[in-house]
């Protein structure tokens, strides 16, 4: 949050008045903006400065804007031609010194902006001539010093010399008696300039990002000061005289190594905004508590362990940021801050929120993640204050219930032994029965025939303590990659299963490395246990060597990833150390044209990724399902990890008893066998649990967030239904993702054999086939299966046959298809937007099955239109690059998500060609060709000049949809670039990439 660029602070409100004052001279003035031909182009391709030609009869112009023209000089006679000029803007040009022509305007010029140039000297004569100047902007230049003549500008009110190379200020600065605003941030000052202490009229001062290393005691002389920025000034301490600045309203002291505030700090009674983030406070500064007028308080990234109850005295507080500290609890009195609009608590150690926390109903910006929450549970807190209020209200109606339950996910390559391991772990043994050994041996005689896809099992690991695992056995087959991410969630224990009998060091990337990257991208800081199966098939030395190799390669991969992220963070630091103008001097510079704000955001993300690495438990645990002792050792290990408070602090979450009963009722006969329940069905169950209808939604929301059932309150098509039977839903998903042609054909034949007159209400009637029709029916179904496996296409009535006996009525099928579309697995190919199909057959497309189609985009790609005529157009292409891992199933889900935005689409396995209105767009995925190359996903369009804006309008909704999907992967590292249109037009195989959204 250091620096003026922090997007989270609302201090812009305090600067707004200054901006209005800066613009007041321009109101109702006659203005003119001029652009040179060819200005704003690539400076490497047009090294010559553009020539500016002033139009005739401009003598009455009062505001002239010549910014962003690449000028190195201005036309002679400028002063004589502009006799009425009062405001001159020369920003973003190439001036090395102030043009002499500016001196000709000095007798009437009141505002001059020469920011973002290459100034190394101003010129004493030119400065002396600007005797009427009231506002001067010299920021983002290369000035090592300022001329003494600057002090003679007696009318100067606002001066900006930020982002230069100033080591000191001239003594004449003390003569600027009318100066109200001064910005000197990002320079090379080593002490606070004493000349400033004479500026009695100064109201706004920014000396951030200078190595001041302290403030003078007599800084109290600046009694008119209202806004003071001291971010990153390396102060260490504040003098007592600082507390005499009684007019201060806004104060930035972040990133200064402060450990305490002077006791007299409480005298600053006019203070409304205070930023103390990124300091070294271990205790909440007591001197803040008497500041009754405080509206914004930022204490992020300190070492606070508690918050005092007297914070309730800050009754006008609107914003409170306490994130990334060590706070274990909040005082009950915090709920008295009913005016709060922003409350940020993430990255602390808070387990329980105070009672009546829901009273903070005005809080709009709420962040609480990365806390060991148990009351309310994490899933409730993440939904926001209204859900917390509902939870606490329900807890007052109902007895609390502690529910120790943990999600356990078995992951691994195909044939790793996950299913057999699951059976051996979760099956109960017969205690004290000699037949128990026979029961264990039965697994060896009749082992499970591999996973059926994705399976869910409930396992009571410790009945005495009520500890239960919900075990998810995730299929290792690649065809399931598109749905696996739905089951990866925070707060789960991940068991990565490796077949030690077949493991070889060269197989590490596919059997271990890829899985770790995916889990880390989806769930940063996830807990992973590596289990090696089939240990009985390995010799003792072989077993040791393979376990050590896995451990060694995991360490190498983690080290490589961390070093890569550290290097990227270092590049960002180097870019931040350079002036924005220097970064924008060449398109080949790192982070060309990227603002400081976006760079800081990028650096914060790198730091988050570095601080949230996977928690990989070591060593590798070798297990043989033939050995009961090894299985028991694994059970004990899983139990000890689950109950480790530092690893899973929110295991023992507290729920209202009514919520727990509601969950149990959903899984009891007769409703347990149904595929879905209506809202009213769930409401009746809620009444049995003691929940009135108005209290039901918060309970269902929690059960959805915790993965017990599916309830999409934000979907108009699904919000009236509760999908409680996850086992049957997973069985349905397994039908679509096993990719077994013979199995699909068998299901179709079996489903159609029972169809008769009147069966399947709402479906086309399918008569019982005669023996002579069996062959024809089989041939027809074979074509459907072939079309599905190659092109991902299925008609609705065939989907119904595949899903028997799960689907009995039209409503069942329609709801399931809406659900699959909500999950991003398929879309209706021929349904008009917002309209019914009116009896025609609905066809559904499953993008993850598209194998060999090539979209009809060759004409567009090759530079001709659909009629075969050549055109001259600018191509706009945004490219996302994924250097570590590409989220599995992302391209297929993205294909579904964009369907509502496009028409006339044609899909290929890795490419989509479509139209946005009349504008063509192409979405392309390019898998990495080697270890050192990233996966890329690009979105492209084109338009003929000067209508390139239509290309931007075409792809913007598609970019937004992709960004929404990527938010589901908080641990993912990716970059965004805009490819050079000139390189694309030349057909360059490696077009230059400009940094895009960071």
N, C-alpha and C positions, 0 to 999 in steps of 0.2 A: 504493500500500500504506500510505499515511499514515493514521494514526488507528486507533482501536480497532475500527472497523467492518470492517477488512480481513478478508474471508472466507478468504484464503489462509493466514493465519498459524494456527499451532496453539497460540498462546499461551492459548487458552481453557482448556487443560489447567492452566495455572498459576493461572488465575483460579477454577478450579473449587473449590479449597479455600476461597477467600474466600466463594464463594457458599454452600458447605456451612456455613461458620461463620455466615453471615447467616441461614441457615434453621434453625439448631439450636435457637433459642429457640421455634420453632413446633412442634417435634416433640412428639407426644402431648398437644397442647393442644386444648381444645374450641373449634371454629371455627364462624363464621357468615358467610356472604356474602349481602348484600342488594342487590337491584336495584329501582330505581324504575320504576313504569309509564311507558312511553314513553321511558325513558332510552336514550341511544345513537343517537337519531334525528338528522335533519338539523337543525343548530342554526339554520339560516335559517328553517325552517318551524315550529320550536318554540322561540321565544326565551325563554319563561318557564322558570325553573329548576324541575326536578321536585321534588316534595315527598316526603320520605322518612318512612315510618311504621315505628317500631321495634316489633317484636312484644313481647308481654308475657313475663315470666319469662326474661329474658336475663341475669340477674345473674351466672350462672356462666360466661358466655362469656369466653374468654381471647384469642381472635383474631377481630377484626371487619374484614371487607373491604367497604368502601363505594365501591370504585373504579369508574370509568367510569359514573357516574350523572348527570353534569352538575350537581352540587350547587354552590350558592353559600354554603350554610350547613348546619349540622346541627341536629337537634332539641334544644330546651332540655332540660336534665335528663339529658344523655347521661352525665355523670360519675357522678351518683348512681345511674343505672340499671345501669351497667357497673362494678360494684365490683371485679370480678376481672380486668378487661381488662389485657392486657400488650402486645398488638400491634394497631395501628390502621393500616389502609390506606385512604388518601383520594386515591390517584393518579387522574389523568385526570378531574378535575372542573373547576369554574370558580372556585375560591377565589382571592380577591385578597389575602387575608391569612390567617394561621392562625386558625381558629375559636376564640373564647374558651372554648368547651366543652372544647377539648383541655387547657386548663390544669387543669380539674377532674380529669383523669385523670393528671396529672403525677406524683403520689406513687407510682404503681405501673406506669406505662407504660414499657416497655423498648425498643420499636421503633415508629417512626413513618415512614410513607411518604406524602409530599405532593408527589411528583413529577408532572410534566406537568399543572400548574395555571397560574394567572395571577398568582402571588404577586409583589408588588412590595415588600412589607414583611412581616416576620415578627411583630413585636409583642414588645417586650422582656418584658412581663409574662408572656406565654404561654411564651416560651422559658425564663424563669427557673423556671417551675413544673415543667419536665420534668427534674427533678434525677436521676431514675433511668434516664434514656435511655441505651441502649447503641448503638443504630443509628438514624441520621437520614438520610432521602433527600429532598433538596430540588432535585433535578435538573430541567432543562427547565422553568424558570420565568423570571421577568423581574426578578430581584433585583439592584439596583445595589450593595447593601452588605449585610453581615451585622451583627447587633447584638453589642455587646461581651458581653452576657449569655451568648452561646454558649460563651465560655471557662469558664463556671462549671459546665458539664455534666461533672462530674469523672469519670463512669463511661463517657463516650462512647468507643466503640471504632471505629465505622465512620461516615464522613460523606461524603455525595455531594452536591456543589453544582455539578456540571457543567452546561454549557449555561445559564448565567445571564449577567449583565452586570457581574460583579465586577471592579473596577479595583484593589482591594487587599483584604487580609484584616485583621480587627481585631487589635490587639496582644495581646488576651486569648487568642488562639489558642495562644500558647506555653504556656498552662496546661493544655492537653488532654493530660495525661501518659499517659493510657491509650489514646490514639488509635493504631490500628494500620493503618487503611485510610482514605485521603483521595483523593477524585476532584475535581479543580478544572479539568478540561479544558474547552475551548471557553468561555473567559471573556475578560476584557479586561485581564489582568495584563500589566504592562510590565517587571517585574523579578521575580526569584525571591523569594517572600515570606520574609524572614529569620525571621519568627516560627516557621516550620516547622523551623528548625535546632535548636529546643529540644525537639522531639518525639522523644525518645530511643527510644520504643517503636514508632515508625512503621515498618511493614513494606512497605506498598504505597502508591505515590504516583503520581498521574497529573496532570501539568500540561501536557498536550499542547495544541496549538492556542492558545497564548498567545504574545505577542510578548516573550519573556523576553530575547532578544538577549544571552544569556550566563548563566553560573552562578557563584555565589560560590565563592571558593577553599575556604572552610570548610564546603562541603557535605559534607565528610567526617564531619561531626558525626552524620549520619544513618547510624550504623554498623549499625543493625538492618534497614536497607532491603533487601528482597529483590526487589521488582518496581518498576521505575521506567519511566514512560511520558513521553517528551519529544518526541513526534512533532510536527513542524511548529512548533517553538518558536523558530526563527530564531537558533540558538545561535552558529553560525559556528565556534567552537572549544570545546574542553573544557579546564577548568583541571586542573593536575596533581593537585590535591586530590580531584578526582572519582575518581581511581584508588584512593583509600583506602576506597571503599565495598565492602569485602571480602565482604560478605554477599550482594551482588547475584547473582540467578539469572536474571532476565529484564529485558532492557533494550531500549527502543524509542528509536532515535535517527534515524529516517528523516526525510527532508525538512528538513534543518537547515543545508544549505550547507557541510557538513564537507569539508575537503580532506585532513585527516590526523588521526591519533589520537596522544595523548601516548605516549611510549615506555613509561611506567609502566602503560599500560592492561593489559598482560599480567599484572598483579597480581590481576586480577579472576578468580581461579581457580575460583570457584564458578559462574561464568556458564554457563548452559545455552542461553539463547535470546538472540540479538543481531540486531537489525534496523538495518542501515545503508543501506537503500535510498534512492533519490532524493537522493543527495548528490553531491559533486564529486570523488570519489576517482579519480585517474588510475592509481595503483598499488595493488595488493592490500595492505591494511594489515599490515605485518609483525608488529605487536603482537598480532595475533589468533592467530598460529601456535602460541604456547606454551599457548593455552587448551585443554588436552587434554580438558576436560569438556564442551566445546561440543557441543550436539545440534542446534541450529537456527541457520543463518546465512543472512541475507538481504542481498545486495549488488546487488539489481536497480537498473536505471536510474542507473548511474554512468558513468564513462569509463574503465573498466579495459581494458587491452590484453592482459594475460596473467594467468595464475594460477601461483603458485610451486609447485615440486615438493614443497616442505615441507608442503603442505596435507595430505599423507598422514598427518602427525602428528595431525590432528584425527580420531582413530580412532573416536570415539563419535558422529560426525556422522550424523544421520538426515535432515536437510533442508538442501539447498544450492540457493539461488536466485542465479543470475548472469545473468539475462536482461537484454536491452537495454543491453549494454555494447559494447565494441569488441574483444572477445577474438578472436584469430586462431587460437589453438591451445590445447589442454589438455595439461597435463603427463602423461607416462605413469603417474606415481604415483597419479593420481586413481582408477585402478582398484583401489587398495588400500583405498579407502573402501567396503568391502563391506557395511557396515551401512546405506548410504544407502537411503532410502525415497522421497525426493522429490529430483529433479534437474531444474532448469529452466534451459535454455540458449538459449532462443529470442531472436532479434533480435541475434545477434552475427555474426562473420565467420569462423566455423569451417568449414574445408573437409574436414579429416581428423580422425577420432576415433582415439584411441590404440588400439594393439593390446590384445586381451583386454578390451575395453570391456564385452563380454558378461558379465564376472564380476560386474557390478553387478546381479545377478539379483533383488535385493530391491526395486529401484526400481519403484514403482507409478505415481507421478505423474511423467510424463516429457514435457517440452516442448522441441522442437528446431527448430521451423519458423523461417523467415526466416534461414537460414544457407546459405552457398554450398557445400553438401555434395557431395563427389564420392566419398569413401571412408569409410564406405559411402554409396551414392547416397541422395538425399533420400527416394526411395520406400521404401527399407529402413528408414531412421531413423525415419520417421513411423509405422511399424508397431510400434515399441517395442523394448525391450532384448532380448527373446528372438530377434527377427528379426536384430538386429545381431550377436548371438552366433552365430547360424547362418551369417550372411554371413562373419564373420571366420573361423569354423571352416572354411568352404568355401574361403575364400581361402588358408588354410594347406594345403588338399589340392590346390589347383589354381593354375595360373599366372594372374596378373592380366592382364586385357585392358582396354585403354582403348577406349571406344566413343563417339566423337563423333557424336552423332545428335540432331537437334532436330525437334520437332514444329512444323510450319508450317500455320497455319489460314487459309484464304482465306474471308473473310466479305464480305457485302455484299447489297444489294438485288437483287431479281430482275432479270435482264438487265443486270447491272453489267459483265459480261464476265469473270467469274471462270474459267469453264471454258476459254475460249480462252487466257487468260493462263496458266493452269496448263499447257496443252499446249505453248505457246510456251516457257515457262520450263524444262520438264522434259525435252523431247525433245532427244536428242543430235544435234549437228550433225556433218556429215561433214567432218572437218578436211582441208584441202588439196584438196578436190574441188570442181570448178566446179559440179557438180550441187547443191552445198549451197544455192546461191541458189534453184534450182528447188524444193528441198525446203521452204525457207522460204515460197516463193510458194504452195506447195500448201496451206498453212494458209489463205491468202486465198481460193483457189479453192474449197476444200472445208473450211470451218471447222466445228468441232464444233457439233452441233445443240443446244447448251445442256446443262446438267447433267442427269444422270439422277436426281438426288436428292442423295445424299451419296456422294462418291467419294474413294478413298484411293489415292495414288500414292507409290511410293518413288523418291526423286530423289537420285542421287549428285552432289552439287554440286561437289565437289572430290575427284577420285579420288586425287590425290597425297597428300592429307592424310586421306583416308578419311572426309571429312565428308559425312554423309547427312541429308537431310530426309525426314520422313514427311509428305507433303502431304495435308491434308484439305480437299477442296473442299465447303464447306457450302452447301446449297441456300438460295437467298434467298426461296423460297416460304414464306408464313406457315404452311402446313400442316405444315412441318417444325419449327416452333418447339418442340414438345413434346420432340423428341429432340436438338435441337442442343446444349442444355446439357451432355449427356453427353460431348461432345467438347471442351468448354472446360476446360482443365486448367492448373495452374501450370507454369512452366518452358517455355512454348510461345511462339512468335513469331506474333503476330496481324497479318495483312495485310488491312486493310479496303479493299475495292475499290469505287471510285466511277466511274460512267459520266460522264465530263466532257462528252460530247456532249449529254446530256439533263439534266445537273445545272442546277438553278436555286437561288438562295439560299433561297427559301421551302420547298424540298424538304429542307433540311439535317436537320431532326429525324428524318425517316423514312429518309434515305439514309446518315446519319452518326451523328447524336446518339443515336438509340435503340441502335444497335450498341455505341457506346462505353459507354453506361450499363450494358448487359447484361454486357459483358466485365468492366467494373470491379466489378460486383456479384458476379460469379462468381469472378473471379481478380483480387483487389486487387494493384496494382502491376504489372499485366501490361504487356508491351512491345507497342506497336501501331505499325505502319507504314501510312500512308495512301498508296494507289496510285490514280492517276487513269487510267482506260483511255480508248481511242478519242480520244487526244490529236490524232491526225491529222485528225479531223473538226472541229477547232476552229481558229479563227484565232489568231495569236500573242498578240494583246492579249486576246482572249476567254479563252484558256487561262490567261494570267497572272491575270486578274481572278477567274476561278473558283477557282483554287488559293489565291489570297489570301483569298477569301471563306470557303472551307472552313477555312483556318488561323485566320481571325479568329473565326468562329463556334465553333470548338472552344475557343479561348481564353476566349470569353465564357461558354460552357457550363461549363467547368471553374471559372472564377471564380465564377459563380453558385452552383454546387454547393458550392464551398469556403466561400463566404460564408454559405450556408444552414446548413452544418454548424457553422461558427464561431458563428453566432447561436444555434443549438440548444445548443451547449456553454456559451455565455454564460448562457442561461436556466437551465441546470443549475447553473452557478456561483452565480447569484443565489438559486436555491432552496436551495443548500447553505449560503449565508450566512445564511439565515433559520433560526430554530429550528424543530425538527420540530413543536412545538406551534403555531407560527404558520402553518406550511404546512398544518396540519390544522384551522385555524380556520374555513376556508370551502371548500366544494367547488369554488369557482371560482378558487381559488389555483393557481398553476402547480405541478404535481407534488403535488397534494393527497394527503396521507397516505402519500407514498412515503418510505421510510427513507433515511437517509444512505448506507447501504451500497449500496442499489440506485442511488442517484443517482451515487455514485462509479463504479459499474460502467458506468452509462450514459455518463458523461463519458469514461471510458477507451475506450469503443467509438467515441465521436465522435473522439477523438484518434487512434485507430487508422485510422479512415476518412480523416482529414485527412493522416496521414503515409503513407498507401498509395494515393496517387492513381495513375492510369494513367501509364505512361511513353510518351508519344506522341512519336514521332520526327518531326521537321520538317526540311525543308518537305514539302509534298505532292509525290510523285514522279509526274509525267505520263509515260505510256508509250503508245506505239503498237505493236501487234503486227506492224505492217508494217516497223518500223524495227529491224534487228538490233542497232544500236548502243545504242538505248534499252533493249532487252531485256538486253543485256550489262551496261549500267549498273545495271539493277535487280538482276541476279544478283550483281554485285559488292557492291552495297549490302546485300543479304540476307546474303551471306557475311561481310562486315565486321561487321555487327550480331551475327551468330551467334557469331563468334569474339571478340567484345569481352568480356573477362573480367569487367568490372564489370556488364555487362548480363546475360550468361548465364554466371555463374561456375561452374555445375555441368554445363557442356556435356561436359567431358571426364571423365565419371564412370568409376570403376574397377569392373569386374565380375570375378568369378571366371570363368576361361575356360570352366569347365563350364557355367555359366549361359548364356554366349553360344552355346556349341555346342548346348545344349538348345533355345534359341530357334530356331536355324537348322534343327535337325532337325524341328521342328514344321512348318516351311514347305517341306520337301522332299517329293517324291513318295515313296510313294503317299499318305501321310497328308495331304499339303497339300490334296488335293481333297475330303477328307471334311469334313462339316459340323461334327463334334465328335469328340473322342477320349475314351475312358473313362480313368479314373485309371490303370488298368493299362496302357493303351496309352502314356500319358505316362511311366509308370514304366519301360517297356521302352526308350523313347527316352532316359530319364534314365540308364539303365545304359550306353547307347552313349556318352553324354556324360561318363561317369565318376561319375554321381550314384547313390548307393544310395537305396533307397526312403525311408529316414528323413531324407534330405537334400533330397528332391524338393520338399516343400511350400514351403519358404522360397524356392526358385527360382521356382516357379509363382506364389507370392505377389508376388514382385518383378515378374514379367512382366505380372501383372494390374495392379498399381499403376502401371506405366509405360505401360500402354495397348497392350501387344503382343498380349494375348489376354485372355479372360475366365475367371476361376476364382473361384467364390464359395465360399470355405471355410466361410462362416458360414450357408450355406443347406442344410438337410437334403435338399431336393429336387434340388439342383444340384451339391453338393460332390463327387460321384463322377464329374463330367464336366468336360472342359476344352474351351472354345469357342475354338479357335485360328484358325479361318478367318473373320477379321473382315470380309474382302471379301464373302463370301457372307452373313454376318449383316447387313451394311449393305444388300446387295441385298434381303434379306428385309424390313428396315425400310422400304426404299423402296417396296415393294409396298403397304404400308399407308398411306403418307403422301403419295402423289402425288395423291390425290383426283380421279382421272380415271376417270369412269364407263365410258367406252368401252374404256379400257385394262383395267380390272378385268373387264368383261364378256368381253373377248377372252381374258383369261387363264383365266377359268372355262370357256369353251367349248373352249379349247385343252387345258386340263387334263382335261376330261371326255371328250374325243374318244379319248384313249388308254386309258381305263379299261375293263377287261374282267374276265371271271371270274377270280378269284384274285389280281387286282392289289391292291396296297395292303394288305399284311397287317395285320390288326387293325382295318381300316376297314370300314364297310358296303360290300358289293359293289354296284358300279354297272354295270349291264349296258350294252353298246354300243347306243346309240339307233338306231332305224330312221329313215329319212328323214322319216317322218310324225311322229316324236317330236321332231325337231330344233326345231321352232317352240315346242312346249310347254316343252322344256328351256331354250330361250333366254328365254322369258317368265318361267320360274321363277328363272333366274339374274338376270334384270333386277330382279325383286322383292328378291332378296338384296342386290344392289348398291345399290338404292334405300334399303333399310332400313339398310345400313351407312353410307351417306353422310349420312343424315338422323338416324339414331338410334344409330349406332355398334354395331349388333348383327350378329353373324355366328355361325352354327353351326360346330362344329369340322370337319365334313366339307367345308364350303365353304372354310374356311381352308386345308385340305389341298390343295384344287384350286388355290387362288391361289398356293400356295407350291411347286407342282411347277415344275421337277424337284428343288428343294432338299430336299423331304420325300419319303422313300421308304417309311418304316415308321411305325407308330403311336408308337414310342418317339421318333423324330425330332420328330414333331408335339408330343407331350406335353412334351418338353424345351424346345422353342421357346416353347410357351405359358407354361411355368413361367418361362422367361427373360424373356419380355415382361411377365409379372406382376411379376417381381422388379424390372424397370426402371420399373414404375409406368405401363405403357402400356395394359394391359387387365386385366380380372378375369373369372372364371367366374361367370356370373349365377345358375346353378341348381345348383351343386355344394354339397351339404351340408358344413358345416365338419368336416374331418377324416375324411370318408367318401367312398368311391368312388361313381360315378354309377350303377353297376349296369346298364349297357347303354343308358341313356337318352341322348338327344342333349345334348351340352354346348354351351351358348350363351355367347359371350364378348362383353363390353361394352368398347368403346373410347371412354372419356369425351370425348376430344378431338373426336370426330365428332358428338356430340349437338348438333343444330342447333335444332330447334323444339319440343322437348318442354317442357311446363310441369309440374313436380311437383305432386302433389295435396296441397298444403299450405295451400290457401286457407282452409279451415275453421279450421285452427290459427292462421293469421295473423290471421284476422278475429275471433278470440275465441270460437269455438264448438268443441265437441269433435266427433269424427267422427260422432256421432249427431245432430248439429245443435243440441245443447243448449248454452246459454251457461254459462261457468264463470268463476270469479274466481281468477286465478292470478298469480303473480309471474313475469315473464319475465327470464331470465338470458341476456345476450348479450355475447360477447367479440368485439371488432372489432380486426383488424389493418389498419393503414393504411400505404400505400407511397407516399410523396410523390415519389420520384425515378423509380423503375421497378418494375414488377411482374414477377417472374421468369416468363419464357415457359414455358407448359406446366404451371405450378405447380398451377392449379386441377384440371386433368385428372389429374395424378399424385396429387394429394391425394385425389381421388375414388377412385382405386384403393387407396391406402394405408388408407383408413378402412373398406374393405369388410368386413374381418374383425371389425369392432367393431359393425356395424349389421345390422338386418334390415328387411324390408319397405320397401326403399328405392325411391324414384322420382326419376329424374334429369332435370334440365333443363340447358340450355346453361350457365347461370350459377347454378343452384341445385340443391341436393340435399335431399330430404325423406326422413327415415328414422326408425327407432326404435332406441333403446338399451334392450333389454328391452321394457318397456311405456311408456317415456318418449320422447316425440317430440323429434327434433332437426332443425334446419335449418341447412345450410351454404350461404352466399350469397356470390357474387363480384359486385362492382359496379365496372365499369371507370370510369376517370376521364372526366368529361364535358367537361373543359377542361384547359388547361395548369396552372392554379393549383389544381386539385382532385386529390386522391390516389386511387389505386385502393384498394379496401377488400375484405377478406375477413372474413366474420363467422361465428361459430358460436353458435347460440342453442338454448335449451331453455326449458321452463317446468315449474312444479309448483305445486300449490295450497299455500297456507300451512297449517301450519308446516313442510311437507316440502320446502322449497326446496333442502335438501341433496341431494335426489335429482336435481335439475337439475344441480348441480355434478358429482355422480358420473357423470351421463350424458355431459357434454361433456369431462371431464378427459382421457380417453384420446384424444379427437379433437384436443384442444389439444396433447397430447404428440406425436402423429403429425405435426402441422403444424410444431412446433418442430424435430423431427428433419429434416424436409425443408429448413427454412430454414437449418439449419447448413451446407448445401451452398453457401450464398451468403454467405460471410464478409464481403464488401464491401457488403452490402445494408443500407440504412437503412430501418427500419420502426418503428412504435410500436404499442403494445398498450393498448387501453382497455376498460373495462367500462362499458357503457351504462347510464344511469339507468333503473331498472325503472319508476319513477313516470312518467317521460317516455314510455317505451314504452307504458305502460298508457293514457296520455292520447292516444296516437297522434301525438305530436309529430314533425314532419318532421326536426327537428334535436335529437335527445335529447342531454342533457348526458353527457359522457364523462369517467369517472374513470380516472386513470392505472393501468394494470394492471402486468403483469410487465415490468420494465425491464431 
